[in-house]
Amino acid sequence: MHIYLPIAEMSANVLLLLGMGGAVGFLSGLFGVGGGFLLTPLLIFSGIPSAVAVGTGAAQIVASSVSGAVAQYRRNNVDIKMGVVLLAGGVVGSVIGVKMVRILRLAGQFDLFVALAYVTFLGVIGVLMLIESINAIQRARSGNPRAFRQSGQHSWIHKLPFKMRFHRSKLYISAIPPMMIGAFVGFLGAIMGAGGGFIMVPAMIYLLRVPTNVVVGTSLFQIVFVSAVTTVMQSSENFSVDIVLALLLIVSGVIGAQFGAAAGARLKGEQLRLLLAALVLLVCGRIAWDLVIKPPDLFSISKALGGP
């Protein structure tokens, strides 16, 4: 059963799209990530143009993240104050990112840039998370677990000005690092069609020392608003949001997120990080493989920018 996608200018299998949305929504609720780092490559692999995959992926992330964030909020896993600081930086980063998308499309280098960005960031973050999570599991099994944040432990972050107290995260740190993390994630989210959770989650855990259970809910809270801003700008600036495709992904994504949040409550923090690291590396490997194999069509012609 196929349906025509007007902005993508192609037909696609409805059941395949619903399956993608449901799977990504499940991962959103499970790991506290928007799922765009997986959804965008899946859409591209299925033949959706890169620009449309990036723009429409942001729209789906909004819905799946809302569903996951509500479920996490009910479990008291959202640090609202930390989320607002991350959001302030994220909005600025997303605005800059959308402008960059237009420049890259005009230059005809957008597809290559997206692929290289995914391979670079997913590869580095996946390896680091995999190493850390394996070490954490081994320490737990040996009966000598080591907490991320030890008593009296300080880093360069504690020396920065504009300190704020984040009660839910049990932190008293400068607002600058979370704001910078939010801006960086917002920028990448606009370019890569991802909510940025695959970067924000490890950054909050390893740099800010936020407890893992709070990271999941707070990450989703920030992703909801940043992805909404990105979606509106991608639609108005680059005309790359396919509403038909977005609705199919949203319906299945919202349902999947509820199941993911329930499953995540049964896993330990180090187990969640290990599973997320494996998934990140799997997607990275698939994209890297497409970059090195010989394409079926050596030359193609496409419009650099769409219109209203």
Backbone as a ProteinNet text record, in pm:
[ID]
protein_1_A
[PRIMARY]
MHIYLPIAEMSANVLLLLGMGGAVGFLSGLFGVGGGFLLTPLLIFSGIPSAVAVGTGAAQIVASSVSGAVAQYRRNNVDIKMGVVLLAGGVVGSVIGVKMVRILRLAGQFDLFVALAYVTFLGVIGVLMLIESINAIQRARSGNPRAFRQSGQHSWIHKLPFKMRFHRSKLYISAIPPMMIGAFVGFLGAIMGAGGGFIMVPAMIYLLRVPTNVVVGTSLFQIVFVSAVTTVMQSSENFSVDIVLALLLIVSGVIGAQFGAAAGARLKGEQLRLLLAALVLLVCGRIAWDLVIKPPDLFSISKALGGP
[TERTIARY]
84.7	0	88.2	78.6	164	83.1	152.8	93	188.4	131.6	216.3	255.9	383.3	436.9	462.6	384.8	391.3	523.1	581.8	706.8	824.7	824.1	930.4	916	795.1	764.9	791.8	735.7	753.8	646.6	631.2	540.3	620.8	559.2	627.9	529.2	580.3	499.4	451	320.3	262.9	305.6	300.9	336	482.5	568.6	710.4	730.7	661.9	675.1	619.2	506.2	449.2	542.5	605.5	700.7	820.7	871.9	983.8	947.2	830.2	787.8	769.5	709.4	689.1	819.7	914.2	1043.7	1121.4	1119.9	1191.6	1124.5	992.9	922.3	955.2	964.5	1001.8	1139.9	1234.9	1370.1	1372.6	1284.9	1275.9	1238.7	1137.8	1096.9	1194.7	1264.1	1357.5	1484.9	1544.2	1676.6	1673.7	1558.5	1556.1	1615.1	1613.5	1663	1546.4	1557	1448.7	1433.2	1540.3	1533.8	1566.1	1589.7	1618.5	1747.3	1843.7	1970.7	1949.9	1838.7	1804.5	1701.9	1602.9	1494.9	1544.8	1627.5	1675.5	1751.2	1849.7	1914.8	1818.4	1722	1625.4	1542.9	1501.2	1424.6	1509.6	1635.4	1725.7	1748.8	1768.8	1789.2	1668	1546.9	1424.5	1395.9	1483	1469.3	1418.9	1389.3	1343.4	1461.3	1445.3	1555	1607.7	1738.3	1802	1739.4	1714.9	1660.2	1521.1	1438.1	1303.6	1311.7	1405.3	1423.5	1462.8	1551.3	1596.5	1482.1	1411.9	1305.1	1186.5	1143.8	1028.4	1063	1188.3	1231.3	1215.9	1242.9	1228.1	1083.4	989.1	847	806.1	856.7	822.7	883.1	1001.9	1069.1	986.9	920.3	837.5	732.2	658.6	549.1	599.9	700	750	814.3	879.5	943.6	841.2	732.1	625.1	570.6	542.2	488.1	585.2	712.5	812.5	836	835.6	860.3	748.3	624.6	511.4	524.7	562.1	578.7	690.5	800.8	912	876.4	797.9	757.2	672.6	588.8	506.6	591.3	710.8	802.6	898.2	875.7	959	1103.6	1120.5	1253.9	1290.9	1224.8	1252.6	1298.5	1417	1466.7	1426.2	1314.9	1259.4	1359	1423.5	1516.2	1633.7	1690.4	1799.5	1750.6	1628.6	1573	1555.7	1516.2	1497.7	1631.5	1735.9	1869.8	1918.7	1900.8	1938.5	1858.3	1730.8	1643.4	1687.1	1731	1774.3	1887.4	1984.2	2093.6	2049.4	1957.2	1913.5	1841.3	1760.7	1687.1	1784.2	1885.2	1985.5	2059.7	2100.4	2172.5	2089.3	1960.3	1874.7	1853	1840.5	1824.6	1947.2	2065.2	2189.1	2197	2157.8	2164.6	2075.8	1953.4	1861.3	1918.7	1980.9	2045.2	2158.6	2232.5	2342.2	2291.1	2175.1	2115.8	2090.1	2037.3	2008.4	2136.6	2241.4	2369.5	2426.4	2421.5	2475.7	2395.5	2264.9	2182.5	2210.6	2229.3	2262.9	2397.8	2489.5	2622.3	2622.4	2511.1	2502.6	2581.5	2613.2	2695.8	2621	2489.1	2415.5	2418.3	2393.7	2390.4	2523.2	2632.8	2764	2791.1	2755.8	2780.5	2702.7	2576.6	2495.2	2556.7	2599	2658	2786.7	2873.2	2999.2	2974.5	2875.6	2844.3	2795.2	2709.6	2658.7	2770.9	2855.4	2964	3058.5	3092.9	3186.9	3130.6	3013.7	2959.4	2910.7	2842.9	2796	2912.4	3016.7	3132.5	3203.9	3234	3306.6	3224.3	3099.3	3015.2	2983.2	2957.2	2926.7	3041.1	3163.2	3280.2	3301.7	3293.3	3314.2	3208.6	3084.1	2977.2	2990.3	3032.3	3047.8	3155.9	3269.2	3379.5	3337.4	3274	3234.6	3130.6	3029.6	2922	2971.9	3062.4	3119.9	3199	3277.1	3353.3	3260.1	3149.7	3054.4	2989.6	2954.6	2894.1	2993.7	3119.4	3221.6	3245.2	3244.6	3262	3145.1	3023.1	2905.6	2908.8	2953.6	2961	3068.7	3175	3283.7	3250.1	3134.7	3094.4	3161.7	3222.2	3291	3246.8	3116.9	3068.6	3123.3	3152.7	3204.9	3107.1	3062.9	2964.8	3031.1	2950.6	3002.2	3049.5	2974.6	3003.4	3040	3163.2	3210.7	3215.2	3208.4	3209.8	3339.3	3325.5	3444	3506.5	3446.2	3502.8	3461.3	3558.1	3531.1	3604.1	3552.4	3614.8	3615.8	3664.4	3671.4	3533.4	3429.2	3293.4	3256.7	3304.4	3269.9	3337.4	3432.8	3504.1	3443.3	3344.2	3282.7	3182.8	3157.9	3061.8	2917	2824.1	2680	2627	2662.1	2620	2471.7	2410	2269.5	2255.2	2152.5	2126.2	2013.2	2044	1946.8	1908.3	1795.1	1758.6	1731.6	1659.8	1625.8	1750	1848.7	1973.3	2076.7	2046.4	2137.3	2271.4	2264.6	2384.9	2384	2503.9	2522.4	2638	2605.6	2706.9	2671.6	2765.8	2744.6	2639.9	2561.8	2462.3	2526	2654.8	2720.6	2734.6	2788.4	2802.6	2672.2	2563.5	2438.9	2384.8	2404.8	2357.3	2437.2	2569.3	2653.2	2620.1	2595	2555	2423.7	2328.7	2200.7	2216.4	2303.9	2325.5	2387.8	2486	2553.1	2456.1	2374.5	2275.9	2169.6	2125.8	2027.8	2080.8	2207.3	2271.1	2277.8	2326.4	2337.2	2199.3	2102.9	1968.3	1907.5	1933.1	1879.6	1945.9	2073.8	2148	2127.8	2120.8	2117.5	1977.7	1877	1742.1	1727.7	1808	1805.3	1773.9	1707.4	1679.2	1805	1911.1	2038.6	2056	1959.3	1970.3	2092.8	2138.6	2255.1	2382	2377.6	2488.8	2457.6	2334.6	2298.6	2303.3	2253.2	2250.8	2390.6	2487.7	2622.1	2687.2	2658.9	2718.1	2668.3	2539.9	2483.7	2534.7	2555	2600.8	2747.9	2831.9	2976.9	3036	2976.4	3029.1	2962.2	2828.2	2755.8	2731.8	2749	2730	2584.8	2492	2350.8	2315.5	2237.6	2197.6	2129.5	2155.8	2107	1955.5	1883.2	1736.5	1681.5	1746.6	1703.7	1742.3	1854	1900.3	1795.8	1738.1	1641.8	1524.1	1459.5	1343.2	1376.5	1487.8	1527.3	1566.8	1634.4	1672.1	1548.1	1448.3	1325.6	1252.2	1252.2	1187.6	1247.3	1379.9	1447	1424.5	1427.7	1414.6	1278.7	1174.9	1039.8	1037.2	1088.5	1077.6	1177.1	1298.6	1398.1	1355	1303.6	1258.2	1138.9	1052.7	937.6	984.4	1080.8	1135.6	1201.9	1278.3	1346.8	1247.7	1139.6	1038.8	976.6	938.9	877.6	974.1	1099.2	1197.7	1232.6	1241.5	1270	1156.5	1034.5	919.7	914.7	940.6	929.5	1052.3	1170.1	1294	1332.3	1321.3	1372.6	1264.3	1136.4	1024.2	1051.1	1100.9	1144.5	1069.1	951.4	871.4	751.1	747.4	637.2	531.7	417.1	316.6	255.7	239.9	183.4	278.1	404.4	505.3	513.9	510.1	520.4	404.7	282.2	166	176.5	221.6	237.7	340.6	451.5	557.2	514.5	438.4	395.3	299	198.7	98.7	165.3	251.5	318.7	423.8	489.3	593.2	540.6	424.5	363.9	331.4	278.3	244.3	371.1	471	595	665.8	658.1	727.7	675	545.4	487.9	541.5	553.3	608.5	757	828.3	970	995.5	914.3	930.9	906.4	808.2	779.4	894.1	951.5	1062.8	1187.8	1211.7	1330.5	1330.6	1211.4	1202.5	1251.9	1263.9	1305.6	1454.7	1526.3	1669	1753.2	1875.6	1968.3	2034.9	2092.7	2154.1	2263.7	2352.8	2464	2415.3	2304.1	2248	2188	2121.5	2066.9	2177.6	2288	2399.2	2465.6	2475	2534.8	2448.9	2317.9	2228.6	2229.6	2230.7	2233.4	2363.8	2475.9	2605.6	2607.9	2553.8	2550.3	2465	2351.2	2263.5	2329.4	2395.6	2465.1	2572.2	2650.6	2758	2702.1	2588.5	2526	2483.8	2418.5	2377.4	2499.1	2602.5	2725.9	2789	2795.8	2854.6	2777.8	2645.7	2563.3	2584.7	2591.7	2613	2752.9	2852.3	2990.1	3003	2931.5	2935.5	2882.3	2775.2	2719	2814.6	2903.3	2998	3111.2	3142.5	3259	3222.9	3097.7	3062.5	3031.4	3038.8	3009.2	2858.8	2809.4	2664.1	2612.1	2483.6	2426.1	2419.8	2396.8	2393.7	2506.1	2604	2718.9	2683.5	2581.2	2541.8	2391.7	2352.5	2211.2	2187.8	2065.3	2029.2	1909.5	1920.6	1810.8	1811.8	1695.8	1685.6	1757.7	1828.5	1898.5	1802.8	1699.1	1603.1	1462.1	1372	1232.6	1166.1	1039.2	961.8	831.2	757.6	630.8	528.1
-119.3	0	124.3	203.9	320.8	450.1	556.5	689	790.1	893.8	994.1	1102.5	1134.6	1238.9	1363.4	1469.5	1585.1	1661.9	1683.5	1759.6	1674.6	1547.8	1456.2	1419.7	1440.4	1411.9	1265.3	1174.7	1032.1	955.3	826.6	738.6	653.3	617.8	536.3	439.9	330.9	228.5	278.1	280.3	332.3	248.3	116.1	28.5	44.7	66.1	86	214.4	322	449.8	442	372.6	356.4	275.6	174.1	93.9	175.6	260.9	348.4	441.5	505.3	599.5	532.6	413.8	341	300.8	251.9	210.2	327.8	438.7	557.2	615.3	613.7	660.1	574.9	445.6	354.5	389.6	414.1	450	585.7	676.2	807.3	794.2	715.2	695.5	613.5	520.7	431.9	502.4	580.7	639	787.6	853.3	996.7	1076.1	1019.4	1088.8	1110.3	1213.2	1240.7	1133	1059.8	952.5	995.6	1126.3	1174.9	1120.6	1088.9	1034	899.2	832.4	706.4	726.2	813.7	833.3	894.6	997.8	1064	968.2	890.5	792.5	689.4	643.4	544.2	600.6	725.5	788.7	802	841	854.7	718.2	614	479.3	432.2	478.4	435.7	518.7	615.2	692.1	833.6	876.6	1013.9	1109.4	1220.4	1316.7	1364.6	1386.8	1422.1	1545.2	1650.4	1773.6	1750.5	1671.5	1641.8	1551.4	1457.4	1369.4	1450.1	1547.2	1630.9	1718.3	1786.5	1876.3	1804.4	1695	1620.1	1543.6	1497.8	1427.8	1514.3	1643.2	1735.1	1742.3	1737.1	1742.2	1617.9	1501.6	1378.1	1377.4	1435.3	1438.1	1514.8	1621.4	1700.9	1612.4	1537.6	1456	1342.7	1269.1	1156.3	1203.6	1319.8	1372	1421.4	1480.9	1524.3	1404.8	1298.6	1178.3	1121.7	1113.1	1060.3	1152.3	1284.4	1380.8	1377.3	1363.3	1354.8	1231.5	1119.3	996.1	1010.5	1076	1095.8	1196.8	1298.6	1399.1	1335.2	1243.5	1173.4	1092.7	1053.1	980	1072.9	1204.7	1305.9	1299.8	1276.2	1264.8	1385.3	1499.6	1619	1732.6	1787	1906.2	2026.1	2090.2	2198.2	2313	2349.9	2463.2	2434.9	2314.8	2276.2	2274	2225.8	2220.2	2357.1	2456.1	2591.9	2653	2628.4	2679.3	2614.2	2483.4	2413.6	2466.6	2495.1	2543.9	2680.1	2768	2902	2893.8	2807.4	2789.5	2715.2	2619	2537.7	2616.1	2712.7	2793.9	2874.7	2933.5	3010.6	2920.2	2802.6	2709.6	2661.3	2637	2587.6	2693.1	2819	2927.4	2934.6	2926.6	2929.5	2807.6	2691.7	2568.2	2569.6	2621.8	2628.6	2718	2827.3	2914.8	2839.9	2758.6	2682.6	2578.9	2519.2	2422.1	2486.9	2606.2	2675.7	2702.3	2743.3	2770.6	2643.7	2532.8	2406.3	2353	2370.7	2325.2	2407.2	2536.2	2620.9	2581.9	2537.5	2495.6	2353.2	2280.2	2142.9	2043.4	2076.5	1989.4	1937.8	1953.2	1919.6	1769.9	1685.2	1540.7	1489.4	1533	1488.7	1537.3	1661.4	1717.4	1640.6	1608.3	1534	1397.6	1327	1194.7	1201.2	1294.9	1308.6	1348.7	1434.6	1476.9	1359.4	1276.6	1160	1062.5	1031.7	936.6	987.7	1115.7	1173.1	1171.5	1230.6	1244.4	1111.7	1032.5	904	812.3	814.9	729.4	763.1	890.5	933.6	909.1	953.4	940.1	794.3	715.9	574.8	499.2	522.8	454.2	493.6	623	670.2	612.7	613	560.2	409.9	340.9	195.7	159	227.4	199.7	226.5	342.1	378.9	283.6	249.5	165	24.4	-27.4	-159.6	-156.4	-50.4	-37.5	-26.9	46.5	63	-70	-149.9	-280.9	-374.1	-370.6	-454.5	-415.2	-283.8	-239.5	-283.6	-275.5	-316.8	-465.8	-545.9	-690.6	-727.3	-648.2	-675.4	-627.8	-558.9	-510.8	-382.4	-312.8	-187.1	-78.1	-46.6	57.7	193.4	274.9	408.9	510.2	600	699.3	799.6	858.7	961.8	1082.7	1116.2	1236.7	1197.3	1211.1	1173.8	1295.8	1270.2	1378.7	1457.3	1588.3	1673.2	1682.8	1618.5	1618.9	1745.5	1816.3	1939.7	1936.9	2010.5	2020.3	2166.5	2192.4	2329.7	2394.8	2314.2	2367.7	2443.6	2395.9	2457.9	2593.1	2627.4	2753.9	2865.9	2832.2	2931.7	3018.5	3141.5	3231.6	3197.9	3282.6	3269.2	3133.7	3098.9	2970.4	2970.6	2854.9	2834.6	2702.4	2695.7	2572.1	2494.8	2373.4	2286.4	2177.8	2198.6	2112.9	1969.1	1949.1	1812.1	1734	1801.4	1734.7	1733.9	1805.1	1814.5	1873.2	1983.8	2048.6	2197.3	2252.9	2397.3	2434.9	2467	2491	2615.3	2657.5	2771.3	2737.4	2837.4	2817.3	2814.3	2852.8	2860.3	2723.5	2619.5	2489.2	2430.9	2425.2	2372.5	2456.2	2587	2672.2	2646.1	2626.9	2596.2	2458.7	2363	2229.9	2239.3	2316.3	2333.8	2397.6	2499	2567.3	2472.5	2394.9	2301	2194.1	2142.8	2041	2098.3	2222.6	2285.3	2304.6	2343.4	2362.6	2231.5	2126.4	1997	1939.8	1964	1913.8	1971.7	2099.9	2164	2110.3	2079.2	2032.3	1883.4	1805.7	1660.7	1602	1685.8	1633.8	1548	1574.2	1496.7	1588.9	1532.5	1611.8	1645.5	1568.7	1595.1	1519.7	1431.8	1355.6	1266.5	1217.6	1129.8	1204.2	1338.4	1419.7	1474.9	1519.8	1582.8	1484.7	1363.4	1266.6	1237.9	1198.9	1176.6	1303.9	1418.9	1544.8	1579.5	1561.3	1590.5	1492	1368	1267.1	1285.8	1303.8	1301.8	1440	1545.1	1679.8	1749.3	1745.1	1814	1726.9	1594	1499.4	1493.8	1505.4	1494	1345.8	1306.3	1165.6	1113.1	988.9	932.4	938.2	907.4	907.6	1048.4	1150.8	1289.1	1334.9	1285.7	1321.9	1285.8	1167.3	1120.1	1215.7	1248.5	1336	1479	1531.3	1669.6	1685.8	1586.3	1589	1595.6	1514.8	1515.1	1648.4	1707.1	1836.7	1942.5	1947.4	2046.2	2017.7	1890.5	1850.8	1891.7	1883.4	1918.4	2059.1	2156.3	2295.5	2331.7	2280.1	2309.6	2249.3	2127.3	2063.1	2136.6	2191.6	2267.8	2392.9	2463.2	2582	2543.8	2435.3	2388.4	2352	2284.3	2243.3	2363.9	2463.4	2584	2653.9	2664.8	2733.8	2654.3	2520.9	2438.1	2450.3	2460.5	2472.2	2608	2714	2848.6	2890.9	2844.1	2885.9	2794.1	2662.2	2566.1	2482.6	2497.1	2425.1	2275.1	2218.7	2079	1990.5	2034.4	1953.4	1896.4	1764.2	1696.6	1660.1	1728.1	1711.4	1571.6	1511.8	1377.1	1276.8	1284.9	1197.5	1221	1348.1	1381	1321.2	1328.4	1275.9	1125.1	1052.9	908.3	873.9	946.5	920.7	961	1069.8	1120.2	1022.8	974.9	884.8	760.8	698.4	576.9	608.9	725.6	762.8	788	852.8	881.1	750.8	655	526.4	453.7	451.9	383	442.5	574.7	641.3	596.1	570.1	525.7	388.5	298.6	166.9	176.7	268.4	285.6	337.2	433.9	488.7	381.6	295.7	188	86.8	55.5	-39	19	149.5	213.1	214.1	216.1	217.7	87.9	-17.1	-147.7	-173.7	-80.3	-99.9	-6.3	-50.1	32.6	133.6	239.7	346.2	297.1	210.3	161.9	70.8	0.4	-83.8	0.6	109.4	200.2	260.3	301.3	362.5	261.9	136.3	33.6	9.4	-0.4	-22.6	96.1	218	336.5	344.4	310.3	311.9	213.3	93.2	-7.1	40.1	102.3	151.7	264.1	355.5	466.8	415.4	318	263.5	187	122.7	50.1	146	255.7	355.7	419.8	449.1	507.5	418.3	287.9	194	186.6	191.6	184.4	306.8	426	547.9	550	506.9	503.1	408.1	297.1	200.7	262.8	341.7	407.7	510.5	566.1	666.2	604.5	477.8	417.6	323.5	271.2	180.7	260	193.9	257	272.6	395.6	417.1	357.4	315.4	258.6	360.6	489.2	596.4	694.6	702.6	788.3	935.7	966.6	1106.1	1119.6	1229.6	1257.8	1407.2	1445.7	1586.3	1612.6	1713.4	1748.2	1896.3	1949.4	2091.3	2120.3	2231.8	2268.3	2315.1	2385	2437	2423.5	2394.9	2384.1	2520.3	2522.4	2645.8	2623	2724.6	2707.4	2640.5
0	0	0	-104.4	-121.6	-109.6	-75.8	-66.7	-127.8	-191.2	-256.1	-156.9	-154.6	-67.9	-151.7	-136.2	-226.6	-223.5	-107.4	-100.5	-144.6	-105.7	-149.3	-296.5	-352.1	-493	-527.5	-445.8	-468.2	-391.8	-424.3	-352.3	-255.7	-141.7	-42	22.3	75.4	140.5	276.6	298.1	422.2	541.8	529.6	641.5	681.1	583.1	612	691.5	650.5	719.7	861.5	879.4	1013	1102.5	1044.6	1121.8	1165.8	1076.4	1111	1226.6	1214.2	1317	1451.5	1452.5	1577.4	1642.4	1562.7	1616.2	1673.5	1601.8	1648.9	1772.9	1778.3	1897.5	2018.5	1999.2	2107.9	2163.2	2074.1	2115.4	2185.2	2144	2207.6	2354	2382.3	2520.5	2600.4	2535.3	2604.5	2645.5	2553.2	2577.7	2610.5	2592.1	2615.6	2500.9	2381.5	2262.6	2167	2083.6	1990.8	1885.1	1856	1758.5	1617.7	1598.1	1463.8	1406.5	1493.7	1445	1378.4	1409.6	1345.6	1234.7	1259.5	1162.4	1032	1040.2	918.1	826.9	878.6	790.6	734.9	815.6	766.6	651	662.9	554.8	428.4	447.6	332.2	267.6	349.4	296.7	216.9	256	187.5	62.3	29.7	-93	-77.3	45.2	67.7	48.6	-25.5	-42.2	92.8	100.8	227.9	292.5	213.2	269.2	328.7	260.4	310.4	433.5	434.5	550.4	673.5	656	767.4	819.1	728.3	769.2	830.3	767.7	817.7	943.8	953.9	1074.4	1197.8	1183	1296.4	1342.2	1247.6	1283.3	1361.6	1320.6	1392.2	1531.6	1544.3	1674.1	1776.3	1731.6	1823.1	1888.5	1806.5	1859.2	1948.6	1902.5	1980.8	2110.4	2107	2226.9	2328.2	2279.6	2370.5	2447.3	2374.6	2437.3	2540.3	2502.6	2594.7	2712.6	2688.7	2795.7	2899.2	2854.8	2947.2	3036.1	2974.3	3052.1	3154.9	3115.5	3208.3	3317.7	3284.2	3382.8	3492.5	3455	3554.2	3650.7	3606.6	3694	3767.7	3755.4	3821.5	3772	3642.9	3584.5	3498.2	3518.5	3437.7	3528.1	3498.7	3567.8	3481.8	3517.4	3436.7	3421.9	3530.5	3527.6	3435.2	3442.3	3352.6	3207.9	3186.8	3052.4	2989.8	3070.1	3018.5	2976.4	3055.8	3021	2891.4	2879	2755.8	2636.9	2660.4	2554.5	2502.4	2593.7	2553.5	2452.2	2478.5	2383.4	2259.1	2274.9	2162.4	2055.2	2094.6	1996.7	1910.9	1975	1900.1	1801.7	1848	1761.6	1644.2	1666.6	1558.4	1451	1490.8	1393.2	1302	1361.8	1282.9	1192.6	1244.4	1166.8	1044.2	1057.1	943	833.4	872.1	773.8	702.7	778.2	718.8	618.9	649	556	420.3	420.6	294.6	217	286.1	220.1	157.5	231.9	181.6	63.3	65.7	-46.5	-171.8	-156	-270.5	-329.7	-243.8	-289.3	-343.3	-325	-373.7	-292.7	-165.6	-82.6	40.2	42.7	164.2	194.3	93	116	172.1	114.9	160.7	302.6	329.5	462.2	568.6	540.9	636.7	665.9	560.8	579.4	661.9	629.9	703.1	848.4	870.7	1007.1	1090.3	1031.6	1103.7	1137.2	1040.8	1064.3	1173.2	1166.7	1264.1	1405.3	1423	1558.1	1615.2	1533.9	1583.6	1617.1	1535.1	1559.1	1689.7	1708.6	1828.8	1954.2	1952.6	2070.8	2100.5	1996.6	2017	2080.6	2035	2091	2237.2	2266.3	2403.7	2498.5	2455.7	2539.8	2558.7	2453.5	2462.3	2563.7	2557	2649.8	2794	2816.1	2952.1	3009.1	2927.8	2978.5	3009.3	2927.5	2955.5	3085.6	3105.5	3229.9	3350.2	3335.4	3445.9	3481.7	3380.5	3406.1	3474.2	3430.9	3493.1	3638	3667.1	3805.9	3892.7	3835.3	3911.3	3943.2	3847.2	3870	3971.1	3975.5	4070.5	4211.3	4224.2	4355.4	4396.4	4299	4330.3	4234.2	4233.1	4141.6	4180.1	4079.7	4104.2	4047.6	4129.9	4086	3994.4	3903.3	3814.6	3893.3	3997.3	4072.5	4214.2	4252.5	4383.2	4473.7	4605.1	4702.1	4693	4684	4677.9	4540.7	4442.5	4307.6	4233.1	4175.8	4103.2	3969.5	3875.3	3744.3	3702.7	3580.9	3532	3523.8	3510.8	3502.1	3629.5	3744.2	3871.7	3891.9	3807.3	3821.2	3736.5	3654.2	3566.2	3641.8	3593.9	3660.5	3627	3674.9	3651.9	3700.4	3823.8	3877.6	3912.7	3893.4	3925	3999.5	4082.8	4155.5	4086.7	4045.3	3980.2	4081	4147.9	4260.9	4218.9	4109.7	4069.8	4030.2	3968.7	3929.6	4041.9	4152.3	4267.4	4225.1	4149	4097.9	4132.6	4147.1	4161.1	4068.9	3944.5	3841.6	3761.7	3677.2	3589.1	3483.1	3442.7	3337.5	3199	3188.4	3058.3	2990.7	3058.6	2991.6	2938.7	3019.2	2961.8	2846.8	2852.6	2743.3	2616	2628.8	2513.2	2454.9	2543.3	2496.9	2420.1	2472.6	2404.6	2267.8	2258.2	2130.2	2027.8	2070.8	1980.6	1931.6	2023.8	1987.8	1894.4	1920.5	1832.5	1691.6	1681	1550.3	1472.7	1539	1472.6	1439.6	1527.6	1502.6	1376.1	1351.6	1231.5	1105.9	1113.8	996.6	972	1081	1068.4	1081.4	1112	1127.8	1251.4	1352.6	1476.1	1592.8	1694.4	1812.3	1889.7	1868	1934.2	2063.5	2096.7	2221.3	2226.2	2109.9	2108.5	2147.4	2142.7	2190.8	2329.4	2349.1	2475.8	2591.9	2572.3	2681.9	2736.6	2653.2	2708	2760.8	2696.9	2744.1	2883.5	2908.6	3040.3	3145.5	3105.6	3200.7	3235.8	3132.9	3154.5	3182	3127.7	3150	3268.6	3272.1	3378	3500.3	3485.2	3595.4	3641.7	3549.5	3582	3595	3695.9	3710.5	3584.4	3550	3424	3411.6	3518.4	3508.5	3484.2	3537.5	3514.5	3374.5	3323.1	3189	3084.2	3095.6	2996	2982.7	3093.6	3089.3	3050.7	3103.2	3074.8	2928.4	2873.3	2732.8	2643.9	2675.1	2596.1	2608	2727.1	2748.8	2656.6	2649	2565.1	2417.2	2381.2	2240.8	2184.3	2265.2	2219.5	2160.3	2233.9	2192.9	2081.9	2091.7	1988.5	1854.7	1856.9	1733	1673.2	1759.1	1709.1	1634.7	1692.8	1626.3	1494.4	1497	1376.4	1266.5	1303.1	1204.9	1135.6	1214	1157.1	1062	1102	1017.5	892.8	905.7	788.1	686.9	735.5	646.4	577.1	653	597.4	517.8	560.6	495.2	379.5	401.2	303.4	235.9	277.7	217.5	210.8	320.9	318.5	416.5	463.5	555.1	479.6	465.8	397.4	501.4	500.1	603.7	602.3	484.5	475.9	541	507.8	566.9	717.6	758.5	901.2	981	928.6	1000.2	1020.7	918.4	931.1	1039.1	1039.1	1136.4	1277.6	1286.7	1417.9	1485.5	1411.8	1470	1529.1	1453.1	1501.3	1606.7	1595.2	1690.6	1829.9	1841.7	1972.6	2046	1973.2	2033.8	2079.3	1993.5	2027.8	2147.1	2165.6	2276.3	2411.6	2420.7	2547.9	2587.8	2491.8	2520.1	2556.4	2490.3	2518.8	2658.9	2704.1	2838.5	2944.1	2919.9	3015.3	3020.2	2904.1	2899.6	2965	2946.6	3002.9	3154.5	3215.6	3361.5	3423.2	3343.2	3394.9	3377.4	3313.4	3287.9	3372.3	3405.8	3480.7	3387.8	3448.2	3369.8	3278.1	3329.7	3246.7	3134.6	3158.1	3053.2	2941.7	2978.6	2878.1	2793.4	2857.8	2784.4	2691.2	2732.9	2647.4	2523.5	2542.1	2428.8	2332.9	2388.5	2303.9	2225.9	2290.1	2221.8	2105.7	2127.4	2021	1904	1934.6	1828.3	1749.8	1820.1	1755.2	1659.8	1703.3	1619.3	1499.9	1517.2	1405.8	1295.5	1333.6	1235.1	1169.7	1249.1	1196.4	1090.2	1118.8	1024	894.4	902.5	781.4	692.6	754	676	615.7	694.8	645.5	526.1	529.7	420.1	291	303.1	184.6	124.9	208.9	159.9	77.5	103.1	36.9	-77.3	-78.7	-187.9	-313.9	-426.7	-554.4	-570	-592.1	-605.8	-735.6	-736.8	-860	-972.8	-938.3	-1037.1	-1006	-1095	-1069.5	-1083.1	-1160.7	-1180.9	-1159.6	-1098.3	-1078.1	-1088.1	-1124.1	-1136.8	-1044.8	-960.5	-869.3	-843.9	-801	-769.6	-638.9	-635.7	-512.6	-405.1	-441.1	-343.9	-397.7	-305.1	-342.5	-334	-359.5	-353.1	-282.9	-254.1	-185.4	-275.8
[MASK]
++++++++++++++++++++++++++++++++++++++++++++++++++++++++++++++++++++++++++++++++++++++++++++++++++++++++++++++++++++++++++++++++++++++++++++++++++++++++++++++++++++++++++++++++++++++++++++++++++++++++++++++++++++++++++++++++++++++++++++++++++++++++++++++++++++++++++++++++++++++++++++++++++++++++++++++++++++

